[in-house]
Amino acid sequence: MTSWRDKSAKVQVKESELPSSIPAQTGLTFNIWYNKWSQGFAGNTRFVSPFALQPQLHSGKTRGDNDGQLFFCLFFAKGMCCLGPKCEYLHHIPDEEDIGKLALRTEVLDCFGREKFADYREDMGGIGSFRKKNKTLYVGGIDGALNSKHLKPAQIESRIRFVFSRLGDIDRIRYVESKNCGFVKFKYQANAEFAKETMSNQTLLLPSDKEWDDRREGTGLLVKWANEDPDPAAQKRLQEELKLESLNMMVHLINNNTNSAGTEVNNKNNERLDRTFPEASVDNVKKRLLPLDNGMESDDFIEKLKKVKKNISRENISSKPSVGKLGGPLLDYLSSDED
């Protein structure tokens, strides 16, 4: 299978085929800030988008890759970017390398570079909140996305898994038959942000379905942020997952700080890291990143890793100047006590 790094991004749609930015009139006054009509009947805003992302076909290198861009193209995610390789944003599915760079740069912007808010919207739509990480999406409107096609619960869950798994690593999927809705939890929040925009107003029908030609008559998926699970066990599991994710990212960055520093300096750093803190070696990371029995062990591990990382960062700063637009991944980045 050809990697997106080995080809140029595809032009998904011609500029002349793009719809008007102003929606059909459903009121008396058009609000340019919210891009919608007011003082009138809003009508049914649910629809099946005529555009859809095909990750394997559309992904590729853009001008943004050459310029060191961190953020992804929102229109690419929706399947409607008319710039292709000339786009200044990224045209591929977020991977671990992208997520690591985003984590170093900011926590208040999503993967598209949009500012998050302090609180979620009442309907749990929108960009999301910077106060807490949310990797779980609520998937509703399933009946409309299937054009009322009757499927067994296992078949519906299988379709949800198929369309969402193309957009990043999935932790778990649950379909609730009694509510006719589903929940998709990704491994990383950036993939959840990407999938939320990609799958909104999309169909669950497949080209092999006889209803495929009439898919535009449906109402499309309703994809929102999921509410926090109030179960204490789920809360504890979430905290452990966040700690392990931060730990995994720190170890990944430490062992890959060769992006900016010299090979000899980094080999010395890695040898020192393995000698001082053998648990952080590449061979032992996978063994370490397992569910922990208690929080104390993970807290001690993270604190010790922070000290090693700070020492390495100071040595790199004194021995070699910063290289590249963003500097070395750990040269000028010191964790706060809250990380």
C-alpha positions in Angstrom: 0.0 0.0 0.0 1.4 3.4 -1.1 2.1 5.8 1.8 0.8 9.4 1.5 4.4 10.6 1.9 5.2 9.1 -1.5 2.6 11.0 -3.5 1.1 14.4 -3.9 -2.3 15.3 -2.5 -5.3 15.0 -4.8 -7.6 17.9 -5.7 -10.9 16.7 -4.2 -13.3 19.0 -6.0 -13.1 21.8 -8.6 -13.5 25.3 -7.3 -16.5 25.8 -9.6 -18.3 22.8 -7.9 -18.1 24.2 -4.4 -21.4 25.3 -2.9 -22.1 28.9 -1.8 -20.9 29.8 1.6 -24.3 31.3 2.4 -27.0 28.6 3.2 -30.4 28.7 1.7 -32.6 31.4 3.2 -34.8 30.2 6.1 -35.2 33.5 7.9 -35.3 37.3 7.6 -31.8 38.2 8.8 -28.5 36.6 7.9 -25.9 36.5 10.7 -22.5 36.7 9.1 -20.8 35.8 12.4 -22.6 32.5 12.9 -23.2 32.0 9.1 -26.9 31.3 9.5 -30.3 32.8 9.2 -32.4 34.1 12.1 -35.9 35.4 12.7 -37.5 32.6 10.9 -38.0 28.8 10.7 -34.7 27.2 10.7 -35.9 24.1 8.9 -34.1 20.8 8.9 -30.4 21.5 8.9 -29.5 17.8 8.6 -28.4 16.5 5.2 -26.1 14.1 3.5 -23.1 16.0 2.2 -22.3 15.5 -1.5 -18.6 15.5 -0.5 -16.7 12.8 1.4 -13.1 12.1 2.3 -11.5 9.0 0.9 -8.3 8.8 3.0 -6.3 6.4 0.8 -7.2 8.2 -2.4 -7.0 11.9 -1.3 -4.1 11.9 1.2 -0.7 13.1 0.1 2.0 15.8 0.4 1.1 19.4 0.2 2.9 22.8 0.4 2.2 22.6 4.1 4.5 19.6 4.5 7.4 21.5 3.0 6.7 24.6 5.1 6.5 22.7 8.4 2.8 23.2 8.9 1.3 21.6 12.0 -2.4 21.9 11.3 -4.7 20.0 9.0 -6.9 21.2 6.3 -10.6 21.4 7.5 -11.8 21.3 3.9 -9.7 18.2 3.2 -11.4 16.5 6.2 -14.8 17.3 4.7 -13.7 16.0 1.3 -14.0 19.4 -0.4 -10.5 21.0 -0.8 -9.9 22.5 -4.3 -6.2 23.2 -3.8 -4.7 19.8 -3.5 -0.9 19.9 -3.4 -1.0 23.7 -3.3 -2.8 23.7 0.0 -0.9 25.3 2.9 -2.3 22.8 5.4 -1.8 19.0 5.8 -3.7 16.5 3.8 -3.5 13.2 5.6 -4.8 11.4 8.7 -3.1 12.6 12.0 -0.5 10.1 13.1 1.7 9.9 16.3 4.3 12.2 14.9 1.8 14.9 14.1 0.1 14.5 17.5 3.5 14.9 19.3 4.2 18.1 17.4 0.8 19.5 18.2 1.2 18.6 21.9 4.4 20.6 22.0 3.0 23.6 20.4 -0.4 24.2 22.0 -3.3 22.7 24.0 -5.8 25.5 23.2 -6.1 24.8 19.4 -7.6 21.8 17.7 -5.9 19.9 15.0 -7.2 22.4 12.4 -5.7 25.4 14.2 -9.1 26.6 15.6 -9.3 28.1 19.1 -11.1 25.9 21.6 -13.4 27.2 24.3 -13.5 27.0 28.0 -16.7 25.0 28.1 -18.6 22.8 25.6 -21.7 24.0 23.8 -24.9 22.9 25.4 -25.6 20.6 22.5 -22.0 19.2 22.7 -21.3 20.3 19.2 -18.6 22.8 18.0 -14.8 22.8 18.4 -14.7 21.5 22.0 -13.1 22.6 25.3 -9.4 23.1 26.2 -10.1 22.3 29.9 -10.4 18.6 29.4 -9.3 16.0 26.9 -12.2 14.3 25.1 -11.5 11.4 22.8 -15.0 10.0 22.6 -17.6 10.9 19.9 -21.3 10.5 20.1 -22.8 9.2 16.8 -26.5 9.7 16.3 -28.8 10.0 13.4 -28.0 6.4 12.4 -31.4 5.6 11.0 -31.3 8.6 8.7 -27.7 7.8 7.7 -28.9 4.4 6.6 -32.0 5.6 4.8 -34.1 3.5 7.2 -32.3 0.4 5.9 -32.9 -2.4 8.4 -29.7 -3.9 9.8 -28.9 -6.0 12.8 -27.1 -4.3 15.7 -23.9 -6.1 15.0 -24.0 -5.0 11.4 -24.6 -1.4 12.4 -21.6 -1.5 14.8 -19.5 -3.1 12.1 -20.3 -0.2 9.7 -19.5 2.4 12.3 -16.2 0.7 13.0 -15.4 0.5 9.3 -16.0 4.2 8.5 -14.3 5.6 11.7 -11.3 3.3 11.8 -10.0 4.9 8.6 -9.5 8.1 10.5 -7.2 7.0 13.3 -6.6 4.3 15.9 -9.7 3.4 17.8 -9.8 2.4 21.5 -13.3 1.1 21.6 -16.7 1.3 19.9 -20.1 0.8 21.5 -23.5 0.7 19.8 -26.6 1.2 22.0 -29.5 -0.5 20.3 -32.2 0.9 22.7 -31.1 4.5 21.9 -30.0 3.8 18.3 -26.8 5.7 18.8 -23.1 4.8 19.1 -19.9 6.0 20.9 -16.5 5.9 19.3 -13.4 6.4 21.4 -10.2 7.2 19.7 -6.7 6.6 21.0 -5.8 10.3 20.5 -7.9 13.5 20.8 -6.6 14.9 17.5 -8.1 11.9 15.6 -11.4 12.5 17.4 -11.3 16.1 16.3 -10.6 15.1 12.8 -13.2 12.4 12.6 -15.9 14.7 14.1 -15.6 17.0 11.1 -15.1 14.2 8.5 -18.1 12.1 9.5 -20.7 14.8 10.2 -23.5 14.7 7.7 -22.1 11.5 6.1 -24.0 8.4 5.1 -23.5 4.8 6.5 -24.6 3.3 3.2 -22.0 1.5 1.1 -21.7 1.4 -2.7 -22.8 -2.2 -2.6 -26.2 -1.3 -1.0 -29.1 -1.0 -3.4 -30.1 2.3 -1.6 -26.7 3.9 -2.5 -28.1 5.9 -5.4 -30.7 7.4 -3.0 -28.3 8.2 -0.2 -28.8 12.0 -0.6 -32.4 11.6 0.5 -31.2 10.7 4.0 -30.3 13.0 6.8 -26.7 12.0 7.5 -24.9 11.3 10.8 -25.0 13.6 13.8 -21.5 13.5 15.3 -20.9 15.4 18.6 -18.7 15.3 21.6 -19.7 12.6 24.1 -20.6 13.6 27.7 -18.3 12.5 30.5 -19.0 9.1 32.0 -20.1 9.7 35.6 -19.1 6.2 36.7 -16.3 6.4 39.3 -14.5 3.4 37.7 -14.7 5.1 34.3 -13.3 8.3 35.8 -10.4 6.4 37.4 -9.7 4.6 34.1 -9.7 7.9 32.2 -7.2 9.5 34.6 -4.9 6.5 34.2 -5.2 6.6 30.4 -4.4 10.3 30.3 -1.3 9.7 32.5 -0.2 6.9 30.3 -0.7 8.9 27.1 1.4 11.8 28.5 4.1 9.3 29.6 4.1 7.6 26.2 4.4 11.0 24.4 7.3 12.1 26.7 9.2 8.9 26.2 8.5 9.1 22.4 9.9 12.6 22.2 12.9 11.9 24.4 13.9 8.9 22.3 13.3 10.8 19.0 15.0 14.1 19.9 17.5 13.3 17.1 15.3 15.4 14.8 17.3 18.5 15.7 20.4 17.5 17.7 23.4 15.7 16.3 23.6 11.9 16.2 26.5 11.8 18.5 24.9 14.0 21.1 21.6 12.1 21.0 23.3 8.7 21.3 25.0 10.0 24.4 21.6 11.2 25.7 19.9 8.0 25.0 22.7 6.0 26.6 22.5 8.2 29.7 18.7 7.8 29.7 18.9 4.1 29.5 21.6 4.0 32.2 19.9 6.4 34.6 16.4 5.3 33.9 16.2 1.9 32.2 12.4 1.8 32.2 12.4 4.6 29.6 14.4 2.6 27.0 12.6 1.8 23.8 12.6 -1.9 24.6 10.9 -1.4 27.9 8.4 1.3 27.0 5.9 -1.2 25.7 6.1 -3.3 28.8 5.7 -0.2 31.0 2.7 1.3 29.1 0.2 -1.2 30.6 -2.7 -0.4 32.9 -1.3 0.4 36.3 -2.6 -1.0 39.6 -2.4 2.3 41.3 -1.6 6.0 40.6 1.5 6.3 42.8 3.7 4.2 40.7 2.8 6.2 37.5 3.3 9.5 39.3 6.8 8.6 40.5 7.7 7.4 37.1 6.5 10.6 35.4 8.4 12.8 38.0 11.6 10.9 37.5 11.3 11.1 33.7 10.7 14.8 33.9 14.0 15.3 35.8 15.9 13.2 33.2 14.3 15.1 30.3 15.2 18.5 31.9 18.8 17.5 32.3 19.0 16.4 28.7 17.4 19.6 27.5 19.9 21.8 29.4 22.9 19.8 28.0 21.5 20.1 24.4 21.0 23.8 24.8 24.5 24.4 26.0 26.2 22.1 23.5 24.3 22.9 20.3 22.2 25.8 19.1 18.5 25.4 18.3 17.9 24.1 14.7 14.7 24.4 12.6 11.6 26.5 12.8 10.3 24.9 16.0 13.6 24.1 17.6 14.4 20.7 18.8 11.5 18.7 20.2 12.9 19.0 23.7 15.6 21.7 23.4 13.4 24.6 24.6 10.4 22.8 26.0 10.3 22.2 29.7 7.3 20.6 31.3 5.4 22.4 34.0 4.4 20.6 37.2 0.9 20.3 35.8 1.9 18.2 32.7 
